[in-house]
Amino acid sequence: KRTKRMNQRISIIIATDFLSWVPFITICMLHYLEIVDATPWYSIFSMVVLPINSVINPLLYNDFIMKNAATLVSRTNATISRVASSVRSAIVSSNSEEVTAPQNHIEMRDLN
């Protein structure tokens, strides 16, 4: 049972590393082969994609988070659902209220 759990954890770590690095390597190869000018992509990958991988890895190595991942995900989903429901109801109620703006008529006059 412990070996199976360890294999799952290693598989998840390898998958997240793969998903983070393969797009970057692909872009680099396309740039090297002069198919794509990837100069602007380097900053996006170095500031967004790769740091996300760096944040995810310690979470994957942490026993507490891995054991309680299902609970954390379900609580997060429940919170997101509540917030989305509140936003939807606020939008519906604001759309159902009839808002009439005052009609200001401004006449344009020659200033000459």
N, C-alpha and C positions, 0 to 999 in steps of 0.2 A: 504494500500500500504506500509506504514511504517512497519507494523507488518510482512508482507511478506518478506520485505527486511531484517529485523532483523532475521527472521527464516532462511533465506538463509545463512546469515553470520554465525549464530551459527552452522548450519549444516556443513558449510565448515570448521569451526574451529574444530568441533568434528571429521570430516573425516580426517583432517591432523594429529590431535593428535592420532587418531586410527591407521592410516598408519605408524606413527612413532613408537608408543609404542608396538603394537601387535607383530611385528617380534621380538623385544627385549624380550618381555614376553615369547614368544614361545621358543626362544633359551634358556632362563633361565629355563623354565620348562623341556626342553629336557636335559639340564645339570643336573638339580636336580634329574631327573629320571634316570640319568646315561646312557642315550641313546647316547648323544653326549658330547664330551669334548669341551665346549664352551669358554674355557679360552681365546683363541686368539680373539674371537668375541666380548668380552666385551670392549676391547680397541677400536675396529672399531666402535661399536655402540656409545660409549661414546664420541669419538672424531669426528665422521662424521654424523651419522644419527640423534642423538638427538640435536646437535647444529643447524642442518638444521631446525628442528622443532622450535627451539627457535628463529631463524631468521624469519621464516615464520609467527609466531603468531603475532608479533607487526604489520606486514604488513596487516594482516587480520583484526586487530582491527582498523586500520587507515581508517577513512572515505574517505580521499582524494584518497588513493590508490584504495580502493574498488570501488569508483565511476568512476575512470578513468582506471580501470584494462583493459578493452577492448582496449582502445587507447594505453596503455603501451605495451600490448601483440602484437598488430598489428605493432607498431613501432619496437619492438624488432625483430619480425619475418622478417620484411622488411630489417632490418640491417643485420640479419643473412643471409638472401637470397642474399643480395648484396655481402657480404664477401665470401660466398660460391661460388657465380658466379665468382668473381675475382680470387679466388684460383683455381677453375676449369679451367678458361681460361689460367691462368699462367702455370698450369700443362700441358694442351694441347699444348700450344706454346712451352714449354720446351721439350716436347716429340717429337714434329714435327721437331725441329731443329736437324740436324744431327751433333752429336758431335763425333769427332774422336780424340782419345787420341794418343799421340805419342807412338810408339812402341819401348820400350827400352828393348833390349835383354841383359841380364846379364848372363855371363857364370860363372858357379861355378868351382872353381879350388881347388885342394888339397892344404891345407896349411901346410901339413906335410913335 
